[in-house]
Amino acid sequence: MRRSKVFVAAMLLVTACTAGCGSGHDDPPPDPVIDLAKLDFGPYDATPHEMGKPKNVYQARDFEAERLGDVVPLAMDIDPALTYGGNSGTLVFEDPKDTQLHNFGDVNHFAEDAPNFIGGYISYGMDSRNNDGIELLNAVLLFPDEKQAADAATALEHRDFIAKPDNQPVPIPKYPAAHAHWEPGNQAIDSWYATGKLVVFTSDYDHTKIWFHHTDLPALVAMVTKSLDTTVPAVAKYTPTPVNELTDKTMDIEGMLGRTMVRPKAAAGEWLNPPVVFHAHAALGWTTDPIADQKIFQKDGVDLYAEYGNNLYRARDADGAKDIRDQLGDPAKHFKSAAPPRNLPIAKCRQYHGPASNAVHFYCSVAYGRYAAQSWGEQLLDAQQRISAQYAILVRAK
């Protein structure tokens, strides 16, 4: 995920391209032979790379949070009505300051309240694209041991509880160890629940009821309960890496990140999340329309997704990868065709012409073997050079 302009464009892109905008592949003509020496890579590195092991403890913590995120349920897994994702900024985090954890209490005291915190992952969903209904946010936080997790749950809730004098504790009958509270008259609830080495933070917020000054505390308790019913057994499948072994874990899954173009150093400040690689279901947490994307993933057999300098999808086979390419590159609502890169006619590019004034305008996609990739840029040439470099990486990767 990217900051400001680029980030917004990425979300719009996924929504637009998964609404059935692909084309069929009945008796397609054979792909032309591409001469890599004639492609324009611009300033971008067009060679595969090995991610290897983390270079420092911060990278190690990020990758461990990604491993955790691979098992954290989507909001729509908890409640089928929560089918819209959100531009939540940082999902993989070491510090809540840059995240959507606006209900997390005084984050300036996070290190004090949650010492030795390793990393966390956010899952978020809404039941309305217009942000006028229910929002559900779950953040799962990892600690070195069970005691530190339990202590952090208590301390974090207390910090948030004392922030407003009208807050009142709320019991969660099915989970008596949960620490929860609400502000009467405000249809929102926050809950912290320790399970093993993890803390599950749940925040439920109902815009409609708040607007009409309606409250329903049993509904809030029911949502927290439903959320924990789904999240707790799901995260139990995750096996934390011992703290002293974090830097020994490789940062890639089946070479996905190694096949993805490295982020340009000049644009490093635009990124909130570290390079990520997820299995398909977890990848749906990175889109505003997980239902539509899930259909595409199932149709084309997408099993892995990576985001580094570009986005990369691994499909079931070459036909599936070409369909993903078409979904990402064909004309669609708010998108018109743009010229493909020089000497790479199998790539597809398009230009955004929609209502979002802060959206990135150009996107290109390509497929090679069972892989499909997407690039973007403020200028068409930049998007073309990125996807050309990405294609060369896919061809050269073992």
C-alpha positions in Angstrom: 0.0 0.0 0.0 1.1 3.5 -0.8 0.6 6.9 0.7 -1.8 9.6 -0.5 -2.2 9.8 -4.2 -0.7 6.4 -5.1 -2.5 4.5 -2.4 -5.9 5.9 -3.4 -5.3 4.9 -7.0 -4.4 1.3 -6.0 -7.7 0.9 -4.2 -9.7 2.4 -7.1 -7.8 0.1 -9.5 -8.8 -3.1 -7.7 -12.4 -2.1 -7.6 -12.5 -1.1 -11.2 -10.7 -4.0 -12.7 -12.6 -6.8 -10.9 -16.1 -5.8 -12.0 -16.0 -8.2 -14.9 -13.9 -6.2 -17.3 -11.7 -9.0 -18.6 -11.9 -10.5 -22.1 -12.2 -14.1 -23.2 -9.3 -16.3 -24.3 -11.0 -18.4 -27.1 -8.3 -19.5 -29.5 -5.9 -16.7 -28.7 -3.1 -16.1 -31.2 0.3 -17.2 -30.0 2.4 -14.6 -28.1 5.0 -12.8 -30.1 8.7 -13.5 -29.3 9.9 -10.7 -27.0 13.5 -9.5 -27.3 14.4 -8.4 -23.8 17.4 -6.4 -25.1 14.9 -4.1 -26.9 12.8 -3.3 -23.9 13.0 0.1 -22.2 13.5 -0.4 -18.4 14.3 3.2 -17.7 16.0 3.5 -14.2 14.5 0.2 -13.0 16.3 -3.0 -12.1 15.2 -5.8 -14.4 16.9 -8.8 -12.7 15.4 -11.3 -10.2 16.7 -11.1 -6.7 16.9 -13.2 -3.5 15.2 -11.7 -0.5 17.1 -13.9 1.9 16.9 -13.4 5.6 16.0 -10.1 7.3 18.8 -7.6 7.4 17.8 -6.3 10.8 15.3 -6.9 13.6 12.8 -4.4 12.1 12.6 -6.4 8.9 12.3 -9.5 10.9 9.4 -8.1 12.9 7.6 -6.9 9.8 7.8 -10.3 8.2 6.6 -12.1 11.3 3.6 -9.7 11.3 2.9 -10.7 7.7 3.0 -14.4 8.7 0.5 -13.5 11.4 -1.6 -11.6 8.8 -1.9 -14.7 6.6 -4.2 -16.3 9.2 -6.2 -13.2 10.5 -9.8 -13.4 9.2 -11.2 -10.8 6.9 -14.1 -8.7 8.1 -16.4 -10.5 5.7 -15.4 -13.9 7.3 -16.8 -12.5 10.6 -20.0 -10.9 9.1 -20.9 -11.4 5.5 -22.3 -7.9 5.4 -18.9 -6.4 5.8 -17.9 -6.8 2.2 -16.1 -3.5 1.6 -12.5 -3.0 2.5 -11.0 0.3 3.4 -8.0 2.5 2.7 -6.7 1.8 6.1 -3.1 2.7 5.4 -0.7 0.5 7.3 -1.8 -3.0 7.8 1.5 -4.5 8.9 2.8 -2.5 11.8 5.4 -2.2 14.5 3.9 1.1 15.8 0.2 2.0 15.8 0.9 5.7 15.1 0.8 5.2 11.3 -2.2 2.9 11.3 -6.0 3.1 11.4 -6.0 2.4 15.1 -7.7 5.7 15.9 -9.6 4.0 18.8 -6.5 2.5 20.3 -6.1 5.0 23.1 -3.1 7.3 23.5 -0.7 5.7 21.1 2.1 8.0 22.4 2.2 5.6 25.4 2.1 2.4 23.4 5.7 1.4 24.1 5.0 1.9 27.8 1.8 0.0 27.8 2.9 -2.8 25.5 6.6 -3.4 26.1 8.4 -5.9 23.9 5.7 -5.8 21.3 6.9 -7.6 18.1 4.4 -6.8 15.4 0.8 -6.6 14.5 -1.7 -6.9 11.6 -5.0 -5.1 10.9 -8.1 -6.5 9.3 -10.8 -4.0 8.4 -14.2 -3.9 6.7 -17.5 -2.0 6.3 -21.0 -2.8 5.2 -21.3 0.4 3.1 -19.0 1.8 0.4 -20.1 5.3 1.5 -18.8 4.8 5.0 -22.2 5.4 6.5 -22.8 2.0 8.2 -20.9 -0.4 10.3 -17.1 -0.5 10.5 -15.3 -3.4 12.1 -11.6 -3.3 12.8 -9.5 -6.1 14.3 -5.8 -5.7 15.1 -3.9 -8.8 16.2 -0.7 -8.0 18.2 2.2 -10.4 18.9 4.2 -10.5 22.1 7.1 -12.8 23.3 5.0 -14.7 25.8 1.5 -15.1 27.3 2.0 -13.0 30.3 3.3 -10.0 28.4 0.3 -10.3 26.0 -2.2 -10.4 29.0 -0.5 -7.5 30.7 -0.6 -5.5 27.5 -4.3 -6.1 27.0 -5.0 -4.8 30.4 -2.8 -1.8 30.1 -3.9 -0.8 26.6 -7.6 -1.0 27.6 -7.0 1.0 30.8 -5.2 3.8 28.8 -8.1 4.1 26.4 -10.7 3.8 29.2 -9.4 6.8 31.2 -9.2 8.9 28.1 -12.9 9.8 28.3 -14.6 10.3 31.7 -17.9 8.9 30.5 -16.5 5.5 29.4 -18.1 2.5 31.1 -16.8 -1.1 31.2 -18.8 -3.6 29.2 -18.6 -7.4 30.0 -18.4 -9.8 27.1 -20.2 -12.9 28.7 -18.7 -15.5 26.4 -15.2 -14.0 26.9 -15.0 -12.9 30.5 -11.2 -12.2 30.2 -11.9 -9.6 27.5 -11.4 -5.9 28.6 -14.1 -3.8 26.8 -15.8 -0.5 27.3 -18.0 2.0 25.6 -19.2 5.6 26.0 -23.0 5.5 26.6 -24.8 7.4 23.9 -22.1 6.5 21.3 -22.7 3.4 19.2 -19.1 2.1 19.4 -17.2 -0.4 21.5 -13.5 -1.3 22.0 -12.3 -4.6 23.3 -8.9 -6.2 24.1 -8.6 -9.9 24.5 -5.4 -11.9 25.2 -5.1 -15.3 23.7 -1.8 -17.1 24.0 1.0 -14.7 22.9 -1.5 -12.6 21.0 -3.8 -9.7 21.8 -6.9 -9.2 19.7 -8.1 -5.6 19.6 -11.7 -5.3 18.3 -13.4 -1.9 17.5 -17.0 -1.8 16.2 -18.5 1.5 15.1 -22.0 2.2 13.7 -22.2 5.5 11.8 -25.9 5.3 11.1 -26.9 4.8 14.8 -24.5 7.5 15.8 -26.0 9.9 13.3 -29.5 9.2 14.5 -28.5 9.1 18.2 -29.6 5.5 18.6 -27.7 3.0 20.8 -27.9 -0.7 21.1 -25.3 -2.1 23.5 -26.4 -5.8 23.0 -25.7 -5.4 19.3 -22.2 -4.1 20.1 -21.5 -7.0 22.5 -22.8 -9.4 19.9 -20.4 -8.1 17.2 -17.4 -8.3 19.5 -18.5 -11.9 20.4 -18.9 -12.9 16.8 -15.6 -11.3 15.9 -13.7 -13.2 18.7 -15.6 -16.4 17.8 -14.0 -16.2 14.3 -10.7 -14.6 15.1 -9.5 -16.6 18.1 -9.6 -20.1 16.5 -8.1 -18.7 13.3 -5.1 -17.1 14.9 -4.6 -20.3 17.0 -3.4 -21.8 13.7 -0.4 -19.4 13.7 2.8 -20.6 15.3 4.9 -17.7 16.5 8.6 -17.7 15.7 10.7 -17.7 18.8 12.1 -14.2 19.3 15.7 -15.3 19.1 15.0 -16.9 15.7 13.1 -14.0 14.0 16.1 -13.0 11.9 16.6 -16.6 10.7 13.3 -16.7 8.8 13.5 -16.1 5.1 11.3 -13.2 3.9 9.8 -14.7 0.8 7.3 -17.3 -0.1 8.1 -19.5 -3.1 10.1 -16.8 -4.7 7.2 -14.3 -5.1 9.0 -11.2 -3.8 12.1 -12.2 -5.7 10.1 -12.1 -8.9 8.7 -8.6 -8.1 10.4 -5.5 -9.1 12.3 -3.8 -6.2 10.8 -0.5 -5.0 12.6 2.6 -6.3 14.7 4.1 -3.6 13.5 7.6 -4.5 9.9 6.6 -3.7 10.6 4.8 -0.4 8.8 7.4 1.6 5.6 6.8 -0.3 5.2 3.3 1.2 3.5 2.6 4.5 3.8 -1.2 4.4 6.9 -3.3 4.0 7.2 -5.6 0.9 4.5 -8.3 1.4 3.6 -11.7 0.2 0.4 -13.4 1.1 -1.7 -16.4 0.2 -4.8 -15.5 -1.8 -7.4 -15.2 1.0 -5.2 -12.9 3.1 -4.5 -10.8 -0.1 -8.2 -10.0 -0.2 -7.7 -7.8 2.9 -5.7 -5.4 0.6 -8.6 -4.4 -1.6 -11.8 -2.3 -1.3 -13.9 -5.0 -3.0 -12.9 -8.5 -1.6 -16.0 -10.2 -2.9 -15.3 -9.2 -6.6 -11.6 -10.0 -6.2 -12.4 -13.4 -4.6 -14.4 -14.4 -7.7 -11.5 -13.5 -9.9 -9.0 -15.3 -7.7 -11.2 -18.5 -7.7 -11.8 -18.3 -11.5 -8.1 -18.0 -12.3 -6.7 -20.0 -9.4 -4.7 -17.2 -7.8 -2.9 -18.7 -4.8 -0.2 -16.1 -4.0 0.1 -12.3 -4.1 3.1 -10.0 -3.6 3.6 -6.3 -3.4 7.0 -4.7 -3.7 7.8 -2.3 -6.6 4.9 -3.7 -8.5 2.0 -6.1 -7.7 2.4 -9.7 -8.7 -0.2 -12.5 -8.8 0.4 -16.3 -9.3 -2.4 -17.9 -11.1 -3.3 -21.6 -11.7 -1.8 -21.6 -15.2 -0.9 -19.3 -18.1 -4.5 -18.8 -19.2 -5.4 -17.7 -15.6 -2.4 -15.3 -15.6 -3.5 -13.8 -18.9 -7.0 -13.2 -17.6 -5.6 -11.4 -14.6 -3.5 -9.3 -17.0 -6.7 -8.4 -18.9 -8.6 -7.6 -15.7 -5.9 -5.2 -14.8 -5.3 -3.7 -18.2 -8.4 -3.7 -20.4 -10.6 -0.7 -20.7 -13.3 -0.4 -18.0 -15.4 2.1 -16.2 -13.2 5.2 -15.6 -10.4 3.6 -17.6 -9.5 4.0 -21.3 -6.8 2.2 -23.2 -3.2 3.5 -23.4 -0.3 2.5 -25.5 1.7 -0.6 -24.5 5.4 -0.4 -23.8 7.7 -0.2 -26.8 8.6 -3.7 -28.0 6.3 -5.3 -25.4 2.9 -5.6 -27.2 1.6 -8.4 -24.9 1.4 -5.8 -22.1 -1.7 -3.8 -21.6 -1.9 -0.2 -20.4 -4.8 2.1 -19.5 -5.4 5.6 -18.2 -7.7 6.5 -15.3 -10.5 9.0 -16.1 -12.6 9.0 -13.0 -13.9 11.3 -10.3 -10.9 10.9 -7.9 -8.7 13.9 -8.4 -5.8 12.4 -6.4 -5.7 9.1 -8.3 -2.6 7.9 -10.3 -3.4 8.0 -13.9 -1.5 5.2 -15.7 -1.4 1.5 -15.2 0.1 -1.4 -17.1 -0.1 -5.2 -16.8 1.6 -8.2 -18.3 1.6 -12.0 -17.9 4.3 -14.5 -18.3 3.8 -18.2 -17.5 1.5 -18.4 -14.5 2.4 -14.9 -13.3 0.6 -11.7 -13.9 1.9 -8.3 -12.8 0.7 -4.7 -12.6 2.6 -1.4 -12.5 1.5 2.2 -12.2 2.9 5.7 -12.7 2.1 9.4 -12.9 3.4 9.3 -16.5 2.6 6.6 -19.0 6.3 6.1 -19.8 7.1 5.4 -16.1 4.3 2.8 -15.9 5.6 1.3 -19.2 9.2 1.1 -18.0 8.1 -0.5 -14.7 6.1 -3.2 -16.4 8.9 -3.8 -19.0 11.4 -4.4 -16.1 8.8 -6.6 -14.4 8.4 -8.7 -17.5 12.1 -9.2 -17.9 12.3 -10.3 -14.2 9.6 -12.9 -14.8 11.4 -14.2 -17.9 14.8 -14.4 -16.1 13.6 -15.9 -12.9 14.3 -19.6 -12.3 
